[in-house]
Structure formats: structure tokens, C-alpha cells
Amino acid sequence: MTLQLTMQSGELSSEELNTLQEMRTRCAKNILLSTSLAGSGHPGGSLSSLDMLLVTYGCIRHDSSNPQMKERDRVIMSIGHVSPGVYSTLAEYGYFQEDDFLKGFRRTGSGFPGHVERIVPGVEWDTGNLGQGLSTAVGIAMGFKVKKEDNRVVCFMGDGEQQKGQIVEAIRFANKYELHNLIAVVDRNHLQICGTTEEVMPQSIRTLYDSNGWDVVYLEDGHDYNAYFKAFSTAYAKTGGKPTVIVANTTMGKGISFMEGVGKYHGSTLGADALADAMKELGVENEFDKYAALREQPVETNTIQKFVPPALDVKGGDPILYEAGSMIDNRSAYGNALESLGQTNNSDAGMLIAGISCDLEGSVKMGGFHKHSPSAYIEAGIQEHHAATMAGGMASVGLVPFFSTFGAFAVSEVYNQNRLNDFNHASVKVVATHVGLDVGEDGPTHQCIDYLGLFRNYFRSSVFMPADPNQTDRIIRYIATEPGNVFVGMGRSKTSVITKEDGTEFFDKDYVFQAGKADWLREGTDACVICYGAVVPAVMEAHTLLGEAGHSVAVLNMASLSPIDRDAVLKAADCGRILTVEDHHIETGLGSMVGTILAEAGMSINFQRAGVKHYGGSGKPAELYASQGLDAASIADSVKQMIG
């Protein structure tokens, strides 16, 4: 059944109310049946949020026959564990058959996972741990604002998750940017896993939003269809002003007498006798045995929705060539490339490139982009958790967001937020400056040496580390035009332009960056040094020292670390000796990757690693590198010892 409510009416008709009640009965049956069949799940919260879900989908713009309709509004489920309520509602609105849901819920390989995921038609975002959804919704709403599109965004949240700090970050941001196109709905059933919200962590939710500038609507009864309809339709009709939050008082387990207000049903399912009693209360047939038998059959995957990235037509623009002999930091080259991308792709006719900073515009060199594209430059404040998640939301509506801050904040601090973007094919471009020991005097707490180790845990993200300003320029233009989540890292210091043996720029006007392709900066036969990023200049200096000593040493620049150029590593092994050099934790970076490739290929050669062996101190980068054997003289000595 598909229901379209007329919001201009101001009140639901008796026919609409009857239809909603009929839909609720079927959904309640499916919530209880699905969770009991699976032997796990969250029936209590599904029942408390169900009435609001049904009315919401009756109001918003969507089309079950065209789930990717451009004009559709977005519903983000931050309370992803109420998937039985969401799936039941989507079945009512025609996205799939309830049979498919009941047969597949929480089964391996089916299209109906335990927490909502976008493989389910009608679901917009894979949920994560609580407290993430509002940032995603804010990102989507911000994306629509940047693109001057009038789609609405609705975010369903629980009351317990309001305890999360990231929620507050998102609340502040939405107020600052006046996201009138955003409606948050808080299912205020006063219960969470370990007791009441007042016992676990008391707070005034309405005050939280009101004090941060939101329009707050409180409903005494969130199960009153008319009351919710009026509040929602009023918020939906806004053409300006602040975002709206509807805090709706609800009852855990609503509609089943022995479940109502009982906290254990947050995550406990009904046994056979209790399920039979619940079905009697609902006045419906108990179909447990029927579907239990059907669930013995192989899993069906006919409903799985495949991810389709937003169609983009981003142009890379004209590369900038930094001449041999010049010294410039890679972050400045990044800023110049980003400004160029803005000039090429952003105009009054539409925005494609967005820049997100966390109070570090000058340090990450976004000033030029900000000046050219002020409406697409987003200052998130010192709120990295929100900013990282928000970037994913923005990417989902067809923007290319560049999220930039220091490495320690862009990687280590927001590991889970980047992980959720990876789950969601979010196509966020994380460009981190100030990585590794090259941060220098700021000390070890700010010297990010785990970027590669952490990003390698994701299955859908690439990692690129440019060697000089020219390669930085080409990589930034490349990632802007290609879909996918990417991390690009760089140090803080100025660096020399890498040259060919004839003294001309190695990454010249004809150079084209390729993911998964390494660069042979120098050929050699006695040994090969594999390196990347900030240590490449030192390796090139070491190459000169080794040449003066009569050694023929190859230098392989591994700017693409994920994917890595396996063939180049195996070719390097022909030298019989490989030394990896990196400004990274020695156990989780390039050295480990090269060692694995060699071992899997059965290569027995002289293989050594140079990297960060302990936390650095506070000092000049050159001194810190020397202390860990990453300066030119130490690198040359290591190779000499290997040659022996």
C-alpha cells in the first residue's frame, strides 16, 4: 500500500487515520515476527517509533518504483537498530514485499541486515554506532543548500544517543548554517539498554536544542497521528530559518500490553508463547511456523539494492608546474590545486567541489578556494567528528568534499567516522597536512604516524602520498575526478622539486598520476630503496651519496600505497636488496606491505625496513629524522651495510 498525506490540509482525515492504523497493525505484526524468527533484534524501539515513521513516509517526496529519484527527500536512521520498524514501513510503501523481509531478516547474505543499510531499497545510509546519523543528515542538508536544491532531510534518533558528544557538534553546525531543510525526530521513550535515560545519563534534550538555536516542538504523545502530522508538516513547509527538532514522548513496545514501558524489549525478542499472545492482541494470524519453514530455504538476494554513485562531471583543470630548483610545501600545492578545481567546476550555475576545514583554513591552505567559492567553503569549527561524517553526507548528494585538517585529527581522531564513510561508498577526499615526524616541534601527540596502518583497515579507500609539489598537484586533480574515498597525506615542510637525472622536473607537464602505479625515480642494480612522501628528498640525497661511493641504487617512489604496485615491488626484488623508508610507524606501513608481497611471492632477498620506531620528540624535522635513521646519511649507511 502507498499512502500520500496532504500536508496542506492541516489535519488527517478519518480515512487517512484508518489507513494508518491498518498499516500499523501489519507493521507491528512484522516487527514481532521478524525479530522472533531471527532470534534477535530490537522490537521495543521499533514499536515506539513506528507511528512517526508511517506518517513521515506519507508526507515526504519519494517513489518506491524509483528509489534513486533525484527530487526525493532523505530519511536518515541514526537509530539503525530499529530496522524491523523501518523495513516494515518501507514494505507498506511498496519498496519490497513483506515476505522478502520476513524470510531474509538477519540472515547471512540477505538484503535485510540487523541494522539499516542502503542495500535495502529506500534506505539512504548504512547506520553506525549511535550518534552518527545527525551529522550525516546535516551533511546532506548542507549539500542541498550548497547546490540550491529544495530537498528535505529527516533524521530519526533515539533519546539515549543524545548523550553522544558528536550530536552536539552537529546541532551547533546546523544552527550556524540555518539548515531549515532539516527535521530531526527524537523518539523519547525514556529507556535505553541499562535502564531509564534519567538513570543512565540525565539531560534535558529540549534545552539542548533550544539553547543552540533550533526550533523545538514537543509532543506529549508521539503516537498521536494528527499531532505528529501537524508538527512535521509545519517543519517541512519552512522556506528559511532554523532547523526543527520534534521531541516526541513515546512508549517502548507500544501496542502490546505486556511490552509497553518494559526496558528489556529494547533488545529482547518474544518467545513462542509471548509471540502468540501478542498476535492475539493485534488480532492477526500467527505466521511464525510458515516463515520459519521458508527461512530453511536458501537465502534470496533479489531485493538487494546495488550502490550507484552520483553522476558527476568534474573537470581536473590545467595542472600547475613547479620548476626544478624551487622549494614549496606540498600543502601549498594542494591549496593551489583546490583553488584551481574551484575555478574550473564551481560557478553561480552550480557547485561541484566543496572544502571543509576545522579552524585550520590557513594551515591547510584553503584560503584561495574560500575566496573563490565562499558558499562551498565550510568552516566546521573544532568539530572533526562531525565534519568527517558530514563530508560523507555531502558526497552522497553529488558534491566532491575535500575534508582537510592535520593528520592526527583527520585520521586518528575520526577513525570510526572515516570507517562509516568507507561503508557507504561516500567518496570523501580526506587531505591531511602535518603528518609524520615532519610536524616537528608540535611534538609526538601531533605527529600522525598511523595514517597508512589505519586506512588499510578499510576496504573501499585509497591512500596516496605525493613526493613533491608537482605530484601533489596531479594527485589532487586525479582524486577530484574519480569516485571513491581517498586519503592524501603530506608533511608540513617545504620540499624540493624531484628531478630526472637531466635536472628537469620528474613529474612534468606530461606526467599523469595513476592509482596503483609506482614511479621509478632512479634505476639501479645493487639495491632498491622504496619510499614515499616526505622522506623522498632524503632518499634522493642518499642516492647521490651512494652513487659517489660507486653503488648503483634504484629509487622507487610508492605514491600510491593503496592500491600498491605489486609488480614494481617484485621488479625491485631483482636487485637482491630492498630497503623501505617511510615517515610512519615501522610495523604498520609500507615496510609491512612490501614484506608481505615478497613473502607471498616466495622471494628470498635481503630486505630491511627504516621507519618510525618510537614516538618522536619535539624538535626540528631534520633532527627527528636523524634520530630515527631517516636522514640521507643514515639511509645511505643502511644501504651500504646491505650491500656489504
C-alpha positions in Angstrom: 0.0 0.0 0.0 1.2 3.5 -0.7 -0.2 6.4 1.3 0.3 10.1 0.3 -0.8 12.5 3.0 -2.0 16.0 2.1 0.1 18.3 4.3 -1.8 21.4 3.2 -4.9 20.1 4.9 -3.5 20.7 8.4 -5.3 17.6 9.8 -5.6 14.0 8.8 -8.9 12.7 7.5 -10.7 9.9 9.2 -9.9 7.7 6.1 -6.2 8.5 6.4 -6.3 7.8 10.1 -7.9 4.4 9.5 -5.4 3.6 6.8 -2.5 4.5 9.1 -4.0 2.2 11.8 -4.3 -0.7 9.4 -0.7 -0.1 8.3 0.4 0.0 11.9 -1.2 -3.4 12.7 0.6 -5.1 9.8 3.9 -3.4 10.7 3.6 -4.4 14.4 3.0 -8.0 13.3 6.0 -7.9 11.1 8.3 -6.3 13.7 7.5 -9.0 16.2 7.5 -11.8 13.7 10.8 -10.9 12.1 12.7 -10.5 15.4 11.3 -13.7 16.8 12.2 -15.6 13.6 15.7 -14.3 13.7 16.0 -14.8 17.5 17.5 -11.3 17.8 16.7 -7.7 17.1 15.1 -4.7 18.6 11.3 -4.8 18.7 10.7 -2.3 21.5 12.1 0.8 19.9 10.7 -0.3 16.5 7.2 -0.1 18.0 7.8 3.2 19.8 9.0 4.9 16.6 6.6 3.2 14.2 3.7 5.7 14.1 6.1 8.5 13.3 7.8 6.5 10.6 4.5 5.8 8.9 3.4 9.4 8.9 6.8 10.6 7.7 6.8 8.4 4.6 3.3 9.5 3.9 4.4 13.2 3.8 7.8 13.2 2.1 8.6 13.1 -1.6 9.7 9.6 -2.6 8.8 7.0 -5.1 9.2 3.3 -4.4 9.3 2.5 -8.1 12.3 4.9 -8.5 14.2 4.8 -5.2 17.0 7.0 -6.6 14.7 9.8 -7.8 16.7 13.0 -7.7 13.9 15.0 -6.2 13.4 12.6 -3.3 13.7 13.7 0.3 16.1 11.8 2.5 15.4 9.9 5.7 18.4 9.0 7.8 18.0 6.5 10.6 20.5 7.2 13.3 18.7 4.7 15.4 19.6 2.0 13.0 18.7 -0.9 15.3 15.0 -0.2 14.7 15.4 -1.8 11.3 12.3 -4.0 11.8 10.2 -0.9 12.0 11.9 0.7 9.0 11.7 -2.4 6.9 8.0 -2.9 7.8 7.3 0.7 6.9 9.1 0.5 3.6 7.3 -2.7 2.7 4.0 -0.8 3.3 5.1 1.9 0.9 5.9 -0.6 -1.8 9.7 -0.8 -1.8 9.6 -4.6 -1.5 7.3 -7.4 -0.3 6.9 -8.1 3.4 7.6 -11.8 2.5 11.1 -10.9 1.3 11.8 -9.1 4.6 10.4 -11.8 6.9 12.3 -14.6 5.0 15.6 -12.7 5.0 15.8 -10.6 8.1 19.2 -11.0 9.8 20.2 -14.0 7.6 23.7 -14.1 6.1 23.7 -12.8 2.6 20.2 -11.5 2.6 19.2 -7.9 1.8 17.8 -7.2 5.3 20.6 -6.8 7.8 20.1 -6.3 11.5 21.0 -2.5 11.3 19.7 -0.5 8.4 21.9 -0.5 5.3 21.4 1.0 1.9 21.3 -2.4 0.3 17.7 -2.2 1.3 15.6 -0.2 -1.2 14.5 3.0 0.4 17.4 3.1 2.9 19.7 6.1 2.3 22.7 5.4 4.6 24.4 2.5 6.4 23.9 3.2 10.1 26.8 3.1 12.5 27.2 3.3 16.3 24.7 5.8 17.8 25.3 9.5 17.5 26.5 9.5 13.8 23.2 9.9 12.0 22.6 13.6 12.7 26.0 14.6 11.3 25.1 12.6 8.1 21.7 14.3 7.8 23.3 17.7 8.4 25.8 16.9 5.6 23.0 16.0 3.2 21.0 19.1 4.2 24.2 21.3 3.8 24.8 19.7 0.4 21.3 20.6 -0.8 21.9 24.1 0.4 25.2 24.5 -1.4 23.6 23.1 -4.6 20.5 25.3 -4.1 18.1 22.3 -4.2 15.0 22.2 -2.0 15.0 18.5 -0.9 14.2 17.9 2.7 16.2 15.7 5.2 14.7 13.9 8.1 16.8 12.2 10.9 15.3 9.8 13.3 17.2 9.5 16.6 16.8 7.8 20.0 16.8 9.7 23.3 19.7 7.8 24.7 22.0 8.7 21.8 21.6 12.4 22.7 24.3 11.6 25.2 26.9 11.4 22.4 29.2 14.4 22.0 29.1 14.3 18.2 25.3 15.1 18.4 26.1 18.4 20.0 28.7 19.2 17.2 26.0 18.6 14.6 23.4 20.6 16.5 25.7 23.6 16.6 26.7 23.4 13.0 23.0 23.1 11.8 22.2 26.2 13.7 25.1 28.2 12.3 24.2 27.4 8.7 20.5 27.8 9.3 19.5 24.4 7.8 15.8 24.9 7.7 15.5 21.9 5.3 16.5 19.6 8.2 14.0 17.9 10.6 15.3 15.8 13.5 12.9 13.4 15.3 13.8 12.2 18.7 11.9 9.0 19.9 11.6 10.0 23.6 10.7 6.6 25.1 12.9 7.3 28.2 14.5 3.8 28.0 17.9 2.5 26.9 19.8 -0.7 27.5 20.8 -0.3 31.1 17.7 1.5 32.4 15.9 4.8 32.0 17.7 7.7 30.3 17.4 9.5 33.6 19.3 6.8 35.4 22.0 6.2 32.8 22.8 9.8 31.9 20.2 12.5 32.7 19.9 15.5 30.4 17.3 18.0 29.1 17.0 17.2 25.4 14.7 20.0 24.6 17.0 22.5 26.3 20.0 21.1 24.4 18.4 22.0 21.1 16.7 25.2 22.2 19.9 26.7 23.6 21.6 26.0 20.3 19.0 27.9 18.3 16.8 25.1 16.9 13.0 25.3 16.7 11.8 22.8 19.3 8.5 21.1 19.1 7.4 18.8 22.0 4.7 16.2 21.6 3.1 14.7 24.7 2.0 11.7 22.6 4.2 10.7 19.7 1.7 8.0 18.8 -1.0 10.6 18.1 -1.0 10.7 14.3 -2.6 14.1 14.0 -0.3 15.7 16.5 2.8 14.4 14.7 1.4 15.2 11.3 0.8 18.8 12.2 4.3 19.2 13.7 6.0 17.5 10.8 4.1 19.3 8.0 4.8 22.7 9.6 8.5 22.0 9.8 8.5 20.6 6.3 6.9 23.7 4.9 9.7 26.0 6.1 11.4 28.1 3.4 14.0 29.6 5.7 15.2 30.0 9.3 16.4 27.3 11.7 16.3 23.5 11.7 13.5 21.8 13.6 13.6 19.0 16.2 10.4 17.1 17.2 10.9 15.6 20.6 8.1 13.0 20.8 7.1 11.3 24.0 6.6 7.6 23.2 6.2 4.2 24.8 8.7 1.4 24.4 6.8 -1.6 22.9 3.7 0.4 22.1 0.6 -1.6 21.2 1.5 -4.8 23.0 0.2 -4.6 26.6 2.9 -6.7 28.3 5.7 -5.0 26.3 4.8 -1.4 26.9 7.3 0.5 29.0 9.4 -2.6 29.6 13.1 -1.8 29.0 14.2 -5.4 28.3 12.3 -5.3 25.0 14.8 -2.8 23.7 16.9 -5.8 22.5 14.9 -8.9 23.5 12.6 -10.8 21.3 9.4 -12.7 22.1 9.4 -16.4 22.7 6.7 -18.7 21.2 4.1 -18.2 23.9 4.6 -14.4 24.2 4.5 -14.1 20.4 1.3 -16.0 20.3 -0.2 -13.7 22.9 1.0 -10.6 21.0 -0.6 -11.8 17.8 -3.9 -12.3 19.6 -3.7 -8.7 20.9 -3.1 -7.5 17.4 -5.9 -9.6 16.0 -3.7 -11.2 13.3 -2.7 -14.7 12.4 0.5 -16.0 13.9 2.6 -17.0 10.9 5.7 -18.0 12.7 5.7 -21.6 11.6 5.1 -20.6 8.0 8.0 -18.3 7.8 10.3 -20.5 9.9 9.9 -23.1 7.3 10.5 -20.6 4.5 13.7 -19.5 6.2 15.1 -23.0 5.9 15.3 -22.4 2.2 18.4 -20.7 0.6 18.7 -17.0 1.1 17.2 -14.9 -1.6 19.1 -11.8 -2.8 16.6 -10.4 -5.3 15.9 -7.2 -3.3 19.5 -6.1 -2.7 19.9 -2.6 -4.0 23.3 -2.0 -5.6 25.2 1.2 -4.9 25.0 3.7 -7.7 27.4 6.7 -7.2 26.0 10.2 -8.0 26.7 11.2 -11.6 29.5 13.8 -11.6 31.1 15.7 -14.4 34.2 17.1 -12.6 37.0 18.6 -14.7 40.6 18.4 -13.4 41.6 21.7 -14.9 45.1 22.7 -16.0 48.0 21.3 -14.0 50.4 23.7 -12.4 54.1 23.0 -13.0 56.6 23.9 -10.2 60.0 24.4 -11.7 63.1 22.4 -10.8 65.2 24.1 -8.1 62.1 25.6 -6.4 61.1 24.9 -2.8 57.5 24.7 -1.8 55.5 22.8 0.7 53.1 20.2 -0.7 50.2 21.7 1.3 50.6 24.9 -0.7 50.5 22.9 -3.9 47.3 21.3 -2.6 45.7 24.7 -1.8 46.6 25.9 -5.3 45.2 22.8 -6.9 42.0 23.0 -4.9 41.5 26.7 -5.8 42.0 25.7 -9.5 39.4 23.0 -9.2 37.0 25.5 -7.7 37.7 27.9 -10.6 37.1 25.1 -13.1 34.0 23.5 -11.5 32.2 26.0 -9.3 30.1 28.9 -10.5 26.8 30.6 -9.9 25.3 27.9 -12.1 26.2 25.2 -9.7 28.8 23.8 -7.2 30.6 20.5 -7.5 33.7 21.0 -5.3 33.3 21.7 -1.5 36.0 22.4 1.0 35.7 21.6 4.7 38.1 22.9 7.4 38.1 22.7 11.1 39.5 26.0 12.2 42.7 25.5 10.2 42.0 27.3 6.9 45.4 28.9 6.7 47.4 25.9 7.7 45.7 23.6 5.2 45.9 26.3 2.5 42.2 26.6 1.7 42.2 30.4 1.6 42.2 30.6 -2.2 39.4 28.2 -2.5 37.4 30.0 0.2 37.8 33.3 -1.7 36.7 31.9 -5.0 33.9 29.6 -3.7 32.6 31.1 -0.4 29.3 29.2 -0.5 31.1 25.9 -0.9 33.8 26.5 1.7 32.5 25.2 5.1 34.0 26.1 8.4 33.1 23.3 10.8 35.0 24.6 13.8 36.9 22.3 16.1 34.4 19.5 15.5 36.3 16.9 13.5 34.0 14.0 14.3 31.0 15.9 12.9 33.0 17.3 10.0 34.2 13.9 8.8 30.7 12.3 8.9 29.1 15.4 7.4 31.5 15.1 4.4 30.1 11.7 3.7 26.6 13.1 3.7 27.6 15.9 1.3 29.2 13.4 -1.1 26.0 11.4 -1.2 24.2 14.2 -2.9 26.7 14.8 -5.7 29.4 17.1 -4.2 33.1 16.3 -4.1 34.0 17.2 -0.5 37.7 17.9 0.5 37.9 17.4 4.2 41.2 18.9 5.4 42.9 19.2 8.8 46.1 17.9 10.4 46.8 14.2 10.2 46.3 13.5 13.9 42.7 14.9 13.6 41.9 13.7 10.1 42.9 10.1 10.7 43.5 9.0 14.3 40.7 11.1 15.9 38.0 10.2 13.4 38.8 6.6 12.6 35.3 5.4 13.0 33.8 8.3 11.1 36.1 7.5 8.1 35.1 3.9 8.5 31.4 4.7 8.1 32.2 6.7 5.0 34.0 3.7 3.7 31.0 1.5 4.3 28.8 4.0 2.5 30.9 4.4 -0.7 30.9 8.1 0.4 33.7 9.4 -2.0 35.1 11.8 0.6 38.6 13.3 -0.2 40.5 13.4 3.1 43.6 15.5 2.5 45.7 15.8 5.7 48.6 18.1 6.1 51.0 17.9 9.0 51.6 14.1 9.0 54.5 12.2 10.4 57.7 13.4 12.2 57.7 16.3 9.7 55.3 18.1 12.0 58.4 18.7 14.1 58.2 21.0 17.1 54.5 20.3 17.8 55.7 17.0 19.3 54.6 13.4 19.2 50.9 13.9 20.1 50.5 15.8 16.8 52.9 13.6 14.7 50.4 11.3 12.9 52.4 8.1 12.2 49.5 5.7 11.8 47.6 7.0 8.7 48.5 4.1 6.4 48.0 1.4 9.1 44.6 2.8 9.9 43.3 3.4 6.4 44.5 0.0 5.3 41.7 -1.4 7.5 39.1 -0.1 5.1 38.1 -2.0 2.0 36.9 0.9 -0.2 39.5 3.6 0.4 42.7 4.6 -1.4 45.9 6.1 0.1 48.1 8.4 -1.9 51.3 10.2 -0.6 52.8 12.6 -3.0 56.6 13.1 -3.2 56.7 16.8 -4.2 54.5 19.7 -5.2 54.1 18.6 -8.8 52.9 15.1 -7.8 50.7 16.7 -5.2 49.0 18.8 -7.9 48.4 15.8 -10.2 47.1 13.6 -7.3 44.6 16.3 -6.1 43.2 16.7 -9.6 43.0 13.0 -10.1 41.0 12.3 -6.9 38.6 15.1 -7.7 37.6 13.4 -11.0 37.5 9.8 -9.7 34.8 8.3 -7.4 35.9 6.7 -4.1 37.1 7.5 -0.6 40.7 8.7 -0.6 43.3 9.7 1.9 46.1 12.0 0.7 48.7 12.9 3.3 51.6 15.3 3.3 54.1 16.9 5.7 54.4 20.4 6.9 57.8 21.5 5.5 58.9 22.9 2.2 60.3 20.3 -0.1 62.5 20.4 -3.3 61.0 19.5 -6.7 62.0 16.0 -7.7 64.0 15.9 -10.9 65.1 13.5 -13.5 68.8 12.8 -14.0 69.0 15.6 -16.5 67.8 18.1 -13.9 64.3 18.6 -15.4 61.1 18.1 -13.4 60.3 14.4 -12.9 56.6 15.0 -12.6 56.5 17.3 -15.6 53.7 18.6 -17.8 53.3 15.1 -19.4 53.1 13.2 -16.1 49.7 11.6 -15.3 49.2 10.1 -11.9 47.8 6.5 -12.0 46.5 4.7 -8.9 48.4 1.5 -8.3 51.4 2.7 -10.3 54.8 3.4 -8.7 57.4 5.8 -10.1 61.0 4.7 -10.9 62.8 7.9 -9.9 66.2 6.2 -10.5 67.3 2.8 -11.9 69.9 0.7 -10.3 71.2 -2.9 -9.8 72.9 -3.2 -6.4 69.8 -2.4 -4.3 66.5 -0.6 -4.4 65.1 1.9 -1.9 61.3 2.1 -1.8 59.9 5.2 -0.3 57.1 7.8 -0.4 56.1 11.2 0.8 58.2 13.5 3.0 61.3 11.2 3.1 61.7 11.1 -0.7 64.1 14.1 -0.8 66.3 12.5 1.8 66.3 9.2 -0.2 67.3 11.2 -3.3 70.2 12.8 -1.4 71.2 9.3 -0.2 71.1 8.1 -3.8 73.7 10.8 -4.6 75.9 9.8 -1.7 75.7 6.1 -2.7 76.5 7.0 -6.3 79.6 8.9 -5.2 80.6 5.7 -3.4 80.2 3.6 -6.5 76.9 1.9 -5.8 74.1 1.6 -8.4 70.9 2.0 -6.4 67.3 2.2 -7.7 64.8 4.5 -6.1 61.1 3.6 -6.3 58.5 6.2 -5.2 55.4 4.4 -4.0 53.0 7.4 -4.0 50.1 5.0 -4.5 50.1 2.9 -1.3 46.6 1.5 -1.6 46.3 0.2 -4.2 50.0 -0.7 -4.2 52.1 -1.6 -7.3 52.9 -5.2 -6.6 54.7 -5.7 -9.9 57.0 -2.8 -9.1 57.9 -4.4 -5.8 58.7 -7.7 -7.4 60.8 -5.9 -10.0 62.7 -4.1 -7.2 63.4 -7.6 -5.7 65.5 -8.3 -8.8 68.2 -6.1 -7.2 68.5 -8.6 -4.4 68.3 -6.0 -1.7 65.3 -3.8 -0.8 65.2 -1.1 1.9 61.9 0.6 2.6 62.0 4.1 4.1 59.0 5.9 5.5 57.8 8.6 7.9 55.4 6.1 9.5 55.2 3.5 12.3 57.6 0.9 11.1 55.3 -2.1 11.9 52.1 -1.0 10.1 53.3 0.9 7.0 55.0 0.4 3.6 57.6 -2.0 5.1 55.0 -4.4 6.2 53.2 -4.2 2.9 56.4 -4.9 0.9 57.4 -7.7 3.2 54.1 -9.4 2.7 54.3 -9.1 -1.1 57.8 -10.6 -1.0 56.8 -13.4 1.3 53.7 -14.3 -0.7 55.7 -14.4 -3.9 58.3 -16.7 -2.2 61.1 -14.1 -2.7 64.1 -14.7 -0.5 66.2 -11.5 -0.6 68.0 -9.1 1.7 65.1 -7.0 3.0 65.3 -4.2 5.6 63.0 -1.5 6.8 63.5 2.0 8.1 60.7 3.9 9.7 59.5 5.4 13.0 60.4 3.0 15.8 59.2 5.1 18.7 57.3 8.3 19.4 59.2 11.3 18.1 60.1 14.2 20.3 59.6 18.0 19.9 62.3 19.4 17.6 63.3 20.2 14.0 62.1 17.7 11.5 65.6 17.1 10.3 66.8 16.3 13.8 63.8 14.0 14.4 64.5 12.1 11.1 68.2 11.7 12.0 67.2 10.3 15.4 65.3 7.5 13.7 67.7 6.8 10.9 65.6 8.6 8.3 68.1 11.2 7.2 70.2 10.9 4.0 73.4 9.8 5.7 71.7 7.1 7.7 69.8 5.8 4.7 73.0 5.6 2.7 74.7 3.8 5.5 71.9 1.3 5.7 72.1 0.5 2.0 75.9 0.2 2.2 75.6 -2.3 5.1 73.1 -4.3 3.0 75.5 -4.3 0.0 78.3 -5.3 2.4 
